[in-house]
Amino acid sequence: MLGVALAMAEVQDGHCDSTSQSTDSLRVEPIYESFLCPLTKQVMRDPVTIDSGVTFEREAIMKWLNECLSSGKRLVCPVSKKELSSTDLNPSIALRNTIDEWMNRNEAAKLDVARKSLTSDSTECDILQALQYIDEICQRSRSSRQVVRRDGLISMIAELLKNSSTKVRQKALETLRSIAKDDDDNKVEIAAGDNIRTMVKFLNHGQTQEKEKAVSLLYELSENKSLSERIGSVPGAILILVGLSSSKVENLLIVDRAEKTLENLESCEKNVRQMAENGRLQPLLRLLLEGSPDMQLSMAAYLGELVLSNDVKVLVAQTAGSTLVNILKKGNREAREAALKALNQISSYDASAKILIEAGILPPLITDLFTVGSNQLPMRLKEVSANILANVVASGVRFESIPLDHNRQTLVSEDIVHNLLHLISNTGPAIECKLLQVLVGLTDSSTSVQNIVDAIKSSGAIVSLIQFVEAPQREVRMNSIKLLNNISPYMGQELADAFRGNYSQLSSLVRVIADNNGVSEEQAAAAGLVADLPMRDSVLTRRLLEDGAFAMIISKVMRIRQGEIRGGRFVNPFLEGLVRIVSRITFVLDDNPDIIDVARECNLTALFTDLLQMNGLDTVQIFSATALEKLSHQSKHLTKVLPAPNPGLCFSIFPCLSQKTVATGICRVHCGICSARESFCLLEGKAVEKLVACLDNNNEKVVEAALAALSTLLDDGVDIDQGVMVLCDAEGINPILEVLCENRNEALRQRAVWAVERILRMDEIAYEISGNQNVGTALVEAFRHGDYRTRQVAERALKHVDKLPNFSGIFSKMGAQ
């Protein structure tokens, strides 16, 4: 035995390679020459004797004979060179039995020696050689693998998985796989203790060869169905396998083995759930589509508990959407509940929601929501139905073209909307919130908003909808405000009437706007809603004054302008709403001295002049220019006109000696003492140049508003000549002429023709412009195609540039003759 042990410890060139080193040196009995094949020099497994009487390994001699036949050589014995008369192969049964007995004796002895080498005290080379031998004999036959188990070697080899040597660990994994092949008892013993956990650790932290051998061993173990659950129960095992199966960097063998291992693990429902959690949904979907009714129910329920990525939601909708919708239509209550929860998860992404709509989800959803009586769903499930409906509506599909029943009703049909409104008013906050969200989605669409507005009007539901702005639940309040904001451009007067019936609701909106926690979607919607109320409604304006809304809003506008309030995508719509609300003040200035005082106190001229510079925010510029127009209309009434100086005796006798002068400090346009704060003077407020700059805007409404404000400098009651000179100084004449020549729309042409006619009243300018063919052509077009008033103004302008004769002058001369 000492010689055997020494043989096992043999080291060649200072290292040991278990893959190439033979284990022949482990034999206890010497090898007999007759056991060796003359061709391979290896112990024969299937000895056969040929015509020459020489015995060979069957496979080796068959190869020799085939080569002779294929090459046309004579058939001779490779040992004796004797010509063969036959190619018959006669099995040498007696020799094979002798060899088997000899090998069994040697195997038993060598296994005993190998056992002694599988300890931590042995050298790496001893261990590798022992493992190599065990690997070899396990590959020979199942009986050898059973012997290895009976001799207690499996636990010893498994312990080597924790060896410090990488070579030993790799060889141990390889050997265990050979032991496990086609033997369930061996697999169970290999999987004992924490061995599976150790194998999984190799998958995550091991080198490439360790990963390869570990995943191959796990694949072998997973062939045993009873071990599938144990493998899946190891924390992280399925996640790591899923990662390996989809890896783009691991070698193909690792990827393939990981995939096949997962396929085996699918036999356990718990594993299928884990795979779904880690993004591998196909096994779950397969069970959902093909499993028993109980399995389908289980998978649908679990699907509803998962957090899915958007891509996975689309996959699930494509694969199982129709099945889930069918369960919703025909299943029992338990099945419908499971389907609802799954659909709730899937529908939360626009792309997957659209797939569900195509699968026919809308009719059963509406049925579940509207059904009452013994067949109705419990309220907790109606809440889920309402949430799914809100999800699919948010997808942006045109619902007016999707029928819900044989009567061709759609989600935006009047009866359906009436039922939704009824549910909103007669259910709890959870369902109220979701159904309000449904209406928000429908009113977000320009193609369906009018249908919803008509249904709200015909149902008289506006009063009940407004009540929700005071709801204690934030989500309910926010969705109601968003809905009211969406319909406010169509129902401004109805909303104003409702708010006048209960001022506390308007005050609630002001409080939402006043919130100082950033800028939220709710605030932007509330600002838009209040901004859409009729501008000339002085009652609501005064109510907002009483609530301190304007001072608060102006403060917010200035803080946004100065960068003190920042936010995301809601800042700009919020600012636009705020500016529109503040501009309400300028719509009720006439005959309201107290409102004029408010405008002065808030220094609105300075505020709106500054806001004109917010390029890119067209709404802000439009309402700022419009507000400046209305403020400027008041200037001629608010300027302080000084008494005319006494002309003296000489000037009273000879009035021709007097000439018009402008006193120092007097506004040249309004002929009095002006200021931006007190009389809203555009000239004093440095607004003229900024308004002229707006004439170059691409948005026609910005241009129209700016031109309307500038036109107040040319209005009756002011010094028009001086107004023209102010526009000249601001380089505003040519931009106004360009607006006229561009002829963008009728409203803009009317304003431009009016302003140009006033400008042309100055002979010097008229003379200079008379040669401008573009201006002449634009005036002629206005004269030919404009409305009655525009044609009259265009006629006067054409006379200024001598494009039309001044018949009134001719007739007056004829009358004098």
C-alpha positions in Angstrom: 0.0 0.0 0.0 2.9 2.3 0.6 3.9 2.0 -3.0 0.4 2.9 -4.1 0.3 5.9 -1.8 3.7 7.0 -3.3 2.3 6.5 -6.8 -0.7 8.8 -6.0 1.7 11.5 -4.7 3.7 11.4 -7.9 4.4 15.0 -9.1 5.6 15.5 -12.7 7.8 18.6 -13.4 6.7 20.2 -10.2 3.0 20.4 -10.8 0.0 18.1 -11.1 -2.6 18.1 -14.0 -5.6 15.9 -13.2 -6.9 16.1 -16.7 -3.9 14.6 -18.4 -2.3 12.4 -15.7 -3.3 8.7 -15.9 -4.5 6.9 -12.9 -2.9 3.6 -13.9 -0.4 4.0 -11.1 -3.2 3.5 -8.7 -3.7 -0.2 -9.6 -3.3 -2.6 -6.8 -2.8 -5.7 -9.0 -0.4 -5.6 -11.9 -1.9 -5.3 -15.4 -1.7 -8.3 -17.6 -0.5 -8.0 -21.2 -3.5 -9.9 -22.4 -5.8 -7.2 -21.0 -4.4 -4.5 -23.2 -5.5 -3.8 -26.8 -2.5 -4.0 -29.1 -3.8 -0.9 -31.0 -4.8 1.4 -28.1 -2.5 0.0 -25.4 -5.5 0.5 -23.0 -7.4 -2.1 -21.0 -10.1 -3.5 -23.1 -13.8 -3.1 -22.3 -15.3 -5.1 -25.2 -12.6 -7.6 -26.3 -13.2 -9.3 -29.7 -11.0 -11.9 -31.6 -10.5 -11.7 -35.3 -9.6 -14.4 -37.9 -5.9 -14.2 -37.0 -6.6 -15.2 -33.4 -5.5 -11.9 -32.0 -7.8 -10.1 -29.6 -8.5 -6.3 -29.8 -10.9 -3.7 -28.4 -14.0 -3.9 -30.7 -14.0 -0.2 -31.5 -10.3 0.0 -32.4 -10.2 -3.1 -34.7 -13.4 -2.0 -36.5 -11.8 1.3 -37.2 -8.7 -0.5 -38.6 -10.7 -2.8 -40.8 -12.9 0.1 -42.2 -9.8 2.1 -43.1 -8.4 -0.9 -45.0 -11.6 -1.4 -46.9 -12.0 2.3 -47.7 -8.4 2.7 -48.9 -8.4 -0.6 -50.9 -5.6 -2.2 -48.9 -5.4 -5.8 -48.2 -7.1 -7.0 -45.0 -4.4 -8.0 -42.7 -4.0 -8.5 -38.9 -2.3 -5.3 -37.5 -0.2 -7.5 -35.2 0.7 -10.7 -37.1 0.3 -9.1 -40.6 -1.5 -12.3 -41.6 -4.1 -11.8 -44.3 -7.6 -12.1 -43.1 -10.1 -14.2 -44.8 -13.0 -12.8 -42.8 -14.0 -9.6 -41.0 -16.0 -11.4 -38.4 -15.5 -10.3 -34.8 -15.9 -12.9 -32.1 -16.6 -11.6 -28.6 -14.1 -12.9 -26.0 -16.6 -13.3 -23.2 -14.2 -15.1 -20.8 -11.6 -12.4 -21.2 -14.1 -9.7 -20.7 -15.3 -11.3 -17.5 -11.7 -11.7 -16.3 -11.0 -8.1 -17.0 -14.2 -7.0 -15.2 -13.3 -9.0 -12.1 -9.8 -7.5 -12.2 -11.1 -4.0 -12.6 -13.6 -4.4 -9.8 -10.9 -5.5 -7.5 -8.7 -2.6 -8.5 -11.6 -0.1 -8.3 -12.5 -1.1 -4.8 -8.8 -0.8 -3.7 -8.3 2.4 -5.6 -11.5 3.9 -4.1 -10.2 3.1 -0.7 -6.9 4.8 -1.5 -8.8 7.8 -3.1 -10.9 8.2 0.1 -7.7 8.7 2.1 -6.6 11.4 -0.3 -9.9 13.4 -0.1 -8.9 15.2 3.1 -7.6 18.6 3.9 -4.2 17.1 4.9 -3.6 15.8 1.4 -1.7 17.7 -1.2 -3.5 19.4 -4.1 -2.0 16.8 -6.5 -3.2 13.9 -4.4 -6.7 15.3 -4.2 -6.9 16.0 -8.0 -5.7 12.5 -8.9 -8.2 10.9 -6.5 -11.0 13.1 -8.0 -9.9 12.2 -11.5 -10.1 8.5 -10.7 -13.6 8.8 -9.1 -14.7 10.9 -12.1 -13.5 8.2 -14.5 -15.1 5.2 -12.9 -18.4 7.1 -12.4 -18.5 7.7 -16.2 -18.1 4.0 -16.8 -21.3 2.7 -15.3 -24.2 3.5 -13.0 -23.1 0.7 -10.7 -19.8 2.5 -10.1 -21.7 5.7 -9.2 -23.8 3.6 -6.7 -20.5 2.3 -5.2 -19.2 5.8 -4.7 -22.4 6.7 -2.8 -22.3 3.6 -0.6 -18.7 4.2 0.2 -19.6 7.7 1.6 -17.5 9.6 -0.9 -20.1 12.1 -2.0 -20.0 14.1 1.2 -16.2 14.1 1.2 -16.2 15.5 -2.4 -18.8 18.1 -1.6 -16.7 19.3 1.2 -13.9 20.0 -1.3 -16.2 22.7 -2.8 -14.9 24.9 0.0 -11.2 24.1 -0.7 -8.8 27.0 -1.2 -7.5 25.6 -4.5 -9.4 26.7 -7.6 -8.4 23.5 -9.4 -9.7 21.3 -6.6 -13.0 23.2 -6.5 -13.4 22.9 -10.3 -12.6 19.2 -10.3 -14.9 18.5 -7.4 -17.8 20.2 -9.3 -17.0 18.2 -12.4 -16.8 14.9 -10.4 -20.1 15.5 -8.6 -21.8 16.0 -11.9 -20.5 12.6 -13.1 -21.7 11.1 -9.8 -25.2 12.7 -10.2 -25.8 11.6 -13.8 -28.9 9.5 -14.1 -29.0 8.7 -10.4 -31.6 10.4 -8.3 -30.3 9.0 -5.0 -26.9 10.4 -5.7 -28.5 13.8 -6.6 -30.4 14.0 -3.3 -27.2 13.2 -1.4 -25.2 15.8 -3.3 -27.9 18.4 -2.6 -27.7 17.8 1.2 -26.8 20.5 3.6 -25.7 23.8 2.2 -24.1 22.3 -0.9 -26.6 23.9 -3.3 -26.0 27.3 -1.7 -22.2 26.8 -2.4 -22.9 26.0 -6.0 -25.0 29.1 -6.4 -22.2 31.1 -4.9 -19.9 29.9 -7.7 -22.4 31.3 -10.2 -22.2 34.7 -8.8 -18.5 35.0 -7.7 -16.7 32.2 -9.4 -14.3 32.3 -12.3 -15.6 31.4 -15.8 -14.7 27.7 -15.5 -16.2 27.4 -12.0 -19.4 29.0 -13.2 -19.5 26.6 -16.1 -19.0 23.5 -14.0 -21.3 24.8 -11.2 -24.2 25.6 -13.6 -23.7 22.2 -15.3 -24.0 20.5 -11.9 -27.1 22.5 -11.0 -28.6 21.5 -14.3 -28.0 17.9 -13.5 -29.5 18.2 -10.1 -32.5 20.1 -11.5 -33.4 17.0 -13.5 -34.7 15.7 -10.3 -38.1 17.3 -9.8 -38.0 17.0 -6.0 -34.8 19.1 -5.9 -36.2 21.9 -8.1 -37.9 23.6 -5.1 -34.7 23.3 -3.0 -32.6 24.9 -5.7 -35.2 27.7 -6.1 -35.3 28.2 -2.3 -31.7 29.3 -2.1 -31.7 33.1 -1.9 -30.7 34.7 -5.2 -30.4 31.4 -7.1 -33.2 32.1 -9.6 -32.2 35.7 -10.0 -28.6 34.7 -10.8 -29.7 32.0 -13.2 -32.1 34.4 -15.0 -29.2 36.9 -15.3 -26.9 34.2 -16.7 -29.5 32.9 -19.2 -29.9 36.4 -20.7 -26.2 37.4 -20.5 -24.4 38.8 -23.5 -20.9 38.3 -22.0 -20.9 34.8 -20.5 -19.9 31.9 -22.8 -22.6 30.0 -24.6 -22.3 26.9 -22.5 -23.0 28.8 -19.3 -26.0 30.6 -20.9 -27.4 27.3 -22.3 -27.0 25.4 -19.0 -28.6 28.3 -17.1 -31.6 28.4 -19.5 -32.1 24.6 -19.3 -31.8 24.7 -15.5 -34.5 27.3 -15.3 -36.7 25.2 -17.6 -36.4 22.3 -15.2 -37.1 24.6 -12.2 -40.4 25.6 -13.8 -41.9 22.4 -12.6 -42.3 24.1 -9.2 -44.9 26.8 -8.8 -42.9 28.7 -6.2 -40.0 28.9 -8.7 -42.3 30.2 -11.4 -43.4 33.0 -9.1 -39.8 33.8 -8.3 -38.9 33.9 -12.0 -41.8 36.3 -12.6 -40.5 38.5 -9.8 -37.1 38.6 -11.5 -38.5 39.5 -15.0 -38.9 36.0 -16.5 -42.6 36.0 -17.1 -42.9 33.3 -19.8 -43.4 30.4 -17.4 -46.1 32.2 -15.4 -47.8 33.3 -18.6 -47.7 29.7 -19.9 -49.4 28.4 -16.7 -51.9 31.3 -16.9 -52.8 30.3 -20.5 -52.5 26.5 -20.3 -52.8 25.5 -16.7 -55.7 24.1 -14.8 -58.5 26.5 -13.7 -57.0 26.6 -10.2 -53.5 27.2 -11.6 -54.8 30.0 -13.9 -56.5 31.6 -10.9 -53.3 31.4 -8.8 -51.1 32.8 -11.6 -53.5 35.7 -12.3 -53.7 36.6 -8.6 -49.9 36.6 -8.4 -49.5 38.6 -11.5 -51.5 41.3 -9.8 -49.0 41.4 -6.9 -45.9 41.9 -9.1 -44.2 45.2 -9.9 -43.7 45.0 -13.6 -41.5 47.1 -15.9 -43.2 48.8 -18.8 -41.7 46.4 -21.3 -43.0 43.5 -19.4 -46.4 45.0 -19.1 -46.6 45.1 -22.9 -45.4 41.5 -23.1 -48.1 40.4 -20.6 -50.8 42.3 -22.4 -49.9 40.8 -25.7 -49.6 37.3 -24.4 -52.4 37.1 -21.8 -54.5 40.2 -22.2 -57.3 38.4 -24.0 -57.3 35.6 -21.5 -57.6 37.9 -18.6 -60.4 39.9 -20.3 -62.2 36.7 -20.9 -62.0 35.7 -17.3 -63.3 39.2 -16.4 -66.3 38.5 -18.7 -67.1 34.9 -17.7 -65.3 33.9 -14.6 -66.7 33.5 -11.1 -66.2 36.3 -8.5 -62.9 34.8 -7.3 -61.5 34.5 -10.8 -62.7 38.0 -11.7 -61.0 39.4 -8.7 -57.7 37.8 -9.7 -58.1 39.0 -13.3 -58.9 42.6 -12.1 -55.8 42.8 -10.0 -53.6 41.5 -12.8 -55.3 43.9 -15.3 -54.8 46.8 -12.9 -51.1 46.2 -12.9 -50.8 45.7 -16.7 -53.0 48.7 -17.6 -50.8 51.3 -15.9 -48.7 51.8 -19.0 -50.1 53.5 -22.1 -48.8 50.9 -24.6 -50.1 47.9 -22.7 -53.4 49.7 -21.9 -54.0 50.2 -25.7 -53.5 46.4 -26.2 -56.1 45.7 -23.5 -58.6 48.1 -25.2 -58.1 46.1 -28.4 -58.7 42.9 -26.4 -62.1 44.3 -25.4 -61.6 45.3 -21.8 -64.0 48.3 -21.8 -67.4 46.5 -21.9 -66.8 44.3 -18.9 -65.3 47.1 -16.9 -68.3 49.4 -17.5 -70.6 46.5 -16.7 -68.8 45.8 -13.4 -69.0 49.5 -12.5 -72.7 50.1 -13.4 -74.2 46.7 -12.2 -76.2 46.9 -9.0 -78.0 44.3 -7.1 -77.1 40.7 -6.2 -74.6 40.4 -9.1 -72.7 43.6 -8.4 -69.0 43.5 -7.3 -68.1 44.5 -3.8 -67.0 48.1 -3.6 -63.3 47.2 -3.1 -63.4 45.5 -6.5 -65.4 48.3 -8.1 -62.5 50.5 -7.0 -60.1 48.3 -8.9 -62.3 48.5 -12.0 -62.4 52.3 -11.7 -58.7 52.4 -11.5 -58.2 50.2 -14.6 -60.7 52.4 -16.4 -58.7 55.5 -15.4 -55.5 53.8 -16.6 -56.9 52.9 -20.1 -58.5 56.3 -20.5 -55.1 57.9 -19.8 -53.7 56.0 -22.8 -55.1 58.7 -25.2 -57.2 56.4 -27.4 -60.1 58.0 -29.2 -62.9 56.5 -27.2 -65.7 58.0 -29.2 -65.0 55.4 -31.9 -65.0 52.3 -29.5 -68.5 50.8 -29.0 -69.3 49.4 -25.6 -72.4 47.4 -26.6 -74.8 46.5 -29.4 -76.4 49.9 -29.1 -73.1 51.4 -30.3 -72.8 53.5 -27.1 -69.3 54.7 -26.3 -67.5 55.8 -23.2 -68.3 59.5 -24.1 -72.0 58.8 -24.9 -74.3 61.0 -22.8 -75.9 58.1 -20.9 -72.5 56.6 -20.0 -71.2 59.9 -18.8 -74.4 60.5 -16.8 -73.9 57.1 -15.1 -70.3 58.0 -14.3 -71.4 61.3 -12.8 -74.0 59.5 -10.7 -71.4 57.1 -9.4 -69.1 60.0 -8.5 -71.8 61.6 -6.4 -72.9 58.3 -4.7 -69.8 56.4 -3.8 -66.8 56.7 -1.5 -63.7 58.8 -2.0 -61.6 55.9 -3.5 -64.0 55.4 -6.4 -64.8 59.1 -6.7 -61.1 59.8 -7.2 -60.7 57.2 -9.9 -63.9 58.2 -11.8 -62.9 61.8 -11.6 -59.6 60.8 -13.1 -61.5 59.0 -15.9 -63.3 62.3 -16.8 -60.0 64.1 -16.6 -58.6 61.8 -19.2 -61.6 62.1 -21.4 -61.5 65.9 -21.2 -57.8 66.0 -21.9 -58.7 64.9 -25.4 -59.8 67.6 -27.8 -62.0 65.1 -29.7 -64.0 64.1 -26.7 -64.0 67.1 -24.3 -67.1 68.6 -25.9 -69.1 65.4 -25.4 -68.3 65.4 -21.7 -69.1 69.1 -21.4 -72.5 68.6 -23.0 -73.2 65.7 -20.7 -72.3 67.7 -17.6 -74.5 70.5 -18.8 -77.5 68.3 -19.5 -77.1 66.5 -16.1 -76.7 69.7 -14.1 -73.7 68.1 -12.3 -71.5 71.2 -12.2 -72.6 72.2 -8.7 -71.8 68.7 -7.3 -68.5 68.6 -9.1 -67.4 71.9 -7.7 -68.0 70.6 -4.2 -65.0 68.2 -4.5 -62.6 71.2 -4.5 -63.1 71.2 -0.8 -62.7 67.4 -0.4 -60.3 66.5 2.5 -58.7 63.8 0.3 -56.0 65.4 -1.7 -56.3 63.0 -4.7 -60.0 63.6 -4.9 -59.5 67.4 -4.7 -56.7 67.4 -7.3 -58.7 65.3 -9.8 -61.8 67.5 -9.4 -59.7 70.7 -10.0 -58.0 69.1 -13.0 -61.5 68.2 -14.5 -62.9 71.6 -13.8 -59.8 73.2 -15.4 -60.3 71.1 -18.5 -63.9 72.1 -18.9 -63.6 75.7 -17.8 -62.9 77.1 -21.4 -66.3 75.7 -22.3 -68.2 76.3 -19.1 -66.7 79.5 -17.7 -70.1 81.2 -17.1 -71.6 78.1 -15.5 -68.6 77.8 -13.2 -68.8 81.4 -12.3 -72.5 81.1 -11.4 -71.7 78.0 -9.2 -68.8 79.8 -7.4 -71.0 82.8 -6.7 -73.4 80.4 -5.0 -70.7 79.2 -2.6 -67.6 81.5 -2.2 -65.9 79.1 0.1 -65.1 76.9 -2.9 -63.4 79.8 -4.7 -61.5 80.4 -1.5 -60.4 76.8 -1.4 -58.9 77.2 -4.9 -57.0 80.3 -3.7 -55.6 78.3 -0.8 -54.4 75.6 -3.2 -52.7 78.3 -5.3 -51.1 79.8 -2.2 -49.4 76.6 -1.2 -45.7 77.2 -0.9 -44.4 73.6 -1.3 -43.0 74.0 -4.8 -45.3 74.0 -7.8 -47.6 71.1 -8.2 -49.9 69.9 -10.9 -52.9 70.7 -8.6 -51.7 74.3 -8.3 -51.3 74.7 -12.0 -54.8 73.3 -12.6 -56.3 75.6 -9.9 -54.6 78.7 -11.4 -55.9 77.7 -14.9 -59.4 77.2 -13.6 -59.6 80.6 -11.8 -58.0 82.2 -14.9 -60.8 80.8 -17.1 -63.6 82.4 -15.1 -65.2 85.4 -17.0 -62.8 88.2 -16.9 -65.4 90.9 -16.7 -67.2 89.3 -13.7 -66.5 92.1 -11.2 -68.2 90.1 -8.4 -65.7 87.3 -8.6 -62.8 89.8 -9.0 -63.9 91.6 -5.8 -64.2 88.2 -4.0 -60.6 87.4 -5.0 -59.6 90.8 -3.6 -61.3 90.0 -0.3 -59.4 86.7 -0.1 -56.1 88.5 -0.7 -55.6 86.5 -3.8 -54.1 89.2 -6.0 -51.3 90.3 -3.6 -50.4 86.6 -3.0 -50.4 85.8 -6.7 -48.4 88.9 -7.7 -45.8 87.9 -5.1 -45.6 84.4 -6.6 -45.3 85.8 -10.1 -42.4 88.0 -9.0 -40.7 85.2 -7.2 -40.9 82.9 -10.2 -39.6 85.7 -12.4 -36.7 86.2 -10.0 -35.9 82.5 -9.9 -36.9 82.1 -6.2 -39.6 79.6 -7.1 -38.4 76.7 -9.3 -40.0 73.5 -10.3 -40.6 71.1 -13.1 -43.0 70.9 -15.9 -45.8 72.7 -14.0 -44.1 76.0 -13.5 -44.9 77.5 -16.9 -48.6 76.6 -16.9 -48.8 77.8 -13.3 -47.2 81.1 -14.2 -49.5 81.5 -17.2 -52.6 81.0 -15.0 -51.3 83.5 -12.4 -50.7 86.2 -15.0 -54.2 85.7 -16.4 -55.7 85.9 -12.9 -53.9 89.2 -12.2 -55.0 90.6 -15.5 -58.6 90.3 -14.3 -58.1 93.6 -12.5 -57.6 95.5 -15.8 -60.9 94.2 -17.2 -63.0 96.0 -14.5 -61.2 99.3 -14.2 -64.0 101.4 -15.8 -66.1 103.2 -13.3 -64.5 101.4 -10.4 -62.1 103.8 -8.6 -61.4 101.3 -5.9 -60.1 98.8 -8.5 -58.0 101.5 -10.0 -56.5 102.0 -6.6 -55.7 98.3 -6.4 -54.0 98.5 -9.8 -51.9 101.4 -8.6 -51.1 99.7 -5.3 -49.9 96.6 -7.2 -48.0 98.7 -9.7 -49.5 96.6 -12.5 -47.9 98.7 -15.3 -44.5 97.8 -14.1 -45.4 94.1 -13.5 -46.9 93.5 -17.0 -44.2 95.5 -18.7 -41.6 93.2 -17.1 -43.5 90.1 -18.1 -43.5 91.2 -21.8 -39.9 90.0 -21.8 -40.7 86.4 -21.1 -40.0 85.1 -24.5 -41.3 81.6 -25.2 -44.3 82.0 -22.9 -46.8 83.3 -25.4 -49.8 83.3 -23.0 -47.9 85.4 -20.5 -47.0 87.9 -23.3 -50.5 88.0 -24.7 -52.2 88.7 -21.4 -49.5 91.1 -20.3 -49.9 93.2 -23.5 -53.7 93.0 -23.2 -53.5 94.2 -19.6 -51.3 97.1 -20.6 -53.8 98.0 -23.3 -56.6 98.2 -20.8 -54.4 100.1 -18.3 -53.3 102.5 -21.1 -56.9 103.2 -22.0 -57.3 104.7 -18.5 -54.2 107.0 -18.8 -56.0 109.8 -20.6 -58.5 110.0 -17.8 -56.0 109.7 -15.0 -53.3 112.1 -16.2 -53.1 115.3 -14.2 -53.8 118.1 -16.7 -52.3 121.4 -15.7 -54.2 124.6 -16.3 -53.2 126.5 -19.4 -50.9 129.4 -18.8 -52.2 133.0 -19.1 -51.3 134.0 -22.7 -50.9 137.7 -21.8 -52.3 140.8 -23.5 -50.1 140.6 -26.6 -50.9 137.0 -27.4 -54.6 137.6 -26.7 -54.6 140.5 -29.3 -52.4 138.7 -31.8 -53.1 134.9 -31.3 -51.1 134.1 -34.4 -47.9 134.8 -32.3 -48.7 132.0 -29.9 -47.3 128.4 -30.6 -48.0 125.0 -29.0 -45.3 124.0 -26.4 -44.9 121.1 -24.1 -44.1 122.0 -20.6 -41.3 120.2 -18.8 -42.5 117.1 -16.9 -45.6 116.9 -19.0 -46.4 113.6 -20.9 -46.3 114.5 -24.6 -49.0 111.9 -25.4 -51.5 112.5 -22.6 -50.7 116.3 -22.2 -50.5 116.0 -18.4 -48.4 114.7 -15.5 -48.2 110.9 -16.0 -46.5 108.1 -14.2 -46.5 104.3 -14.7 -47.9 103.7 -11.2 -50.5 106.4 -10.9 -51.8 106.9 -14.5 -50.6 103.6 -16.1 -48.7 105.5 -18.8 -46.9 103.2 -21.3 -44.4 106.0 -22.1 -43.5 106.6 -18.5 -43.5 102.8 -17.8 -40.9 102.2 -20.6 -43.3 99.7 -22.1 -43.4 101.0 -25.7 -40.1 99.5 -26.8 -41.0 96.1 -25.3 -44.4 96.1 -27.0 -42.7 96.9 -30.3 -40.4 93.9 -29.8 -43.4 91.7 -29.5 -44.6 92.7 -33.0 -41.9 90.3 -34.3 -43.4 87.3 -32.5 -44.4 84.3 -34.6 -47.6 83.9 -32.6 -50.3 86.1 -34.2 -52.1 86.6 -30.9 -49.0 88.0 -29.3 -48.7 90.4 -32.2 -52.3 91.4 -32.0 -52.2 92.1 -28.3 -49.0 94.1 -28.6 -50.4 96.2 -31.5 -53.7 96.8 -29.5 -51.6 98.2 -26.6 -49.5 100.4 -28.9 -52.7 101.7 -30.6 -53.7 103.3 -27.3 -51.0 105.9 -28.1 -52.9 106.9 -31.2 -56.4 106.8 -29.7 -58.9 109.6 -29.6 -58.3 111.8 -26.5 -54.5 111.8 -26.8 -52.1 113.8 -28.9 -52.0 111.5 -31.9 -49.1 113.3 -33.5 -47.0 112.9 -30.4 -48.1 109.3 -30.2 -46.7 108.7 -33.7 -43.5 110.4 -32.7 -43.2 108.1 -29.7 -43.6 105.1 -32.0 -41.0 106.7 -34.3 -38.6 107.1 -31.4 -39.2 103.4 -30.5 -38.6 102.3 -34.1 -42.1 101.0 -34.1 -43.5 102.4 -37.4 -41.9 99.8 -39.8 -42.9 96.8 -37.6 -46.5 98.0 -37.7 -46.3 98.5 -41.5 -44.9 95.0 -41.8 -47.8 93.6 -39.8 -50.1 95.2 -42.2 -48.3 93.9 -45.2 -48.1 90.3 -43.9 -51.9 90.1 -43.6 -51.8 87.1 -41.3 -55.5 87.1 -40.4 -58.5 89.4 -40.5 -58.4 90.6 -36.9 -54.8 91.5 -37.2 -55.4 93.3 -40.5 -58.2 95.4 -38.9 -55.9 96.6 -36.1 -53.0 97.2 -38.4 -55.2 99.3 -40.9 -56.5 101.3 -38.0 -53.0 102.1 -36.6 -51.5 102.8 -40.1 -54.3 105.3 -40.9 -53.6 107.2 -37.7 -49.8 107.2 -38.4 -50.4 108.4 -42.0 -52.2 111.5 -40.7 -48.7 113.0 -40.3 -47.9 114.4 -43.7 -44.2 113.8 -43.5 -44.7 110.1 -42.8 -47.5 109.8 -45.4 -45.2 111.4 -48.0 -42.4 109.0 -47.2 -44.7 105.9 -47.2 -46.6 106.8 -50.4 -43.8 105.3 -52.4 -44.0 102.0 -50.6 -45.8 99.7 -53.0 -46.3 96.9 -50.3 -48.1 99.2 -48.0 -50.2 100.6 -50.8 -51.1 97.1 -52.0 -52.0 96.0 -48.4 -54.3 99.0 -48.0 -55.9 98.3 -51.3 -56.5 94.7 -50.3 -58.1 95.9 -47.0 -60.2 98.4 -49.0 -61.4 95.7 -51.3 -61.9 92.7 -49.0 -62.2 94.1 -45.5 -65.5 94.5 -43.5 -67.4 97.8 -43.7 -65.5 99.5 -40.9 -62.1 98.3 -42.2 -62.9 99.5 -45.7 -63.7 103.0 -44.4 -60.5 103.2 -42.4 -58.5 101.8 -45.4 -60.1 104.4 -47.7 -58.9 107.3 -45.4 -55.4 105.8 -45.3 -55.3 105.5 -49.1 -56.3 109.2 -49.3 -53.4 110.1 -47.0 -50.9 108.6 -49.5 -52.8 109.9 -52.5 -53.9 106.5 -53.7 -57.5 107.8 -53.7 -58.7 111.3 -54.6 -60.0 113.4 -51.7 -63.4 114.1 -53.2 -64.6 116.0 -50.1 -62.0 118.7 -50.9 -63.1 118.9 -54.5 -66.7 119.1 -53.6 -66.1 121.9 -51.1 -64.3 124.0 -53.7 -67.1 123.4 -56.3 -69.6 124.6 -53.8 -67.6 127.7 -53.2 -67.7 128.7 -56.9 
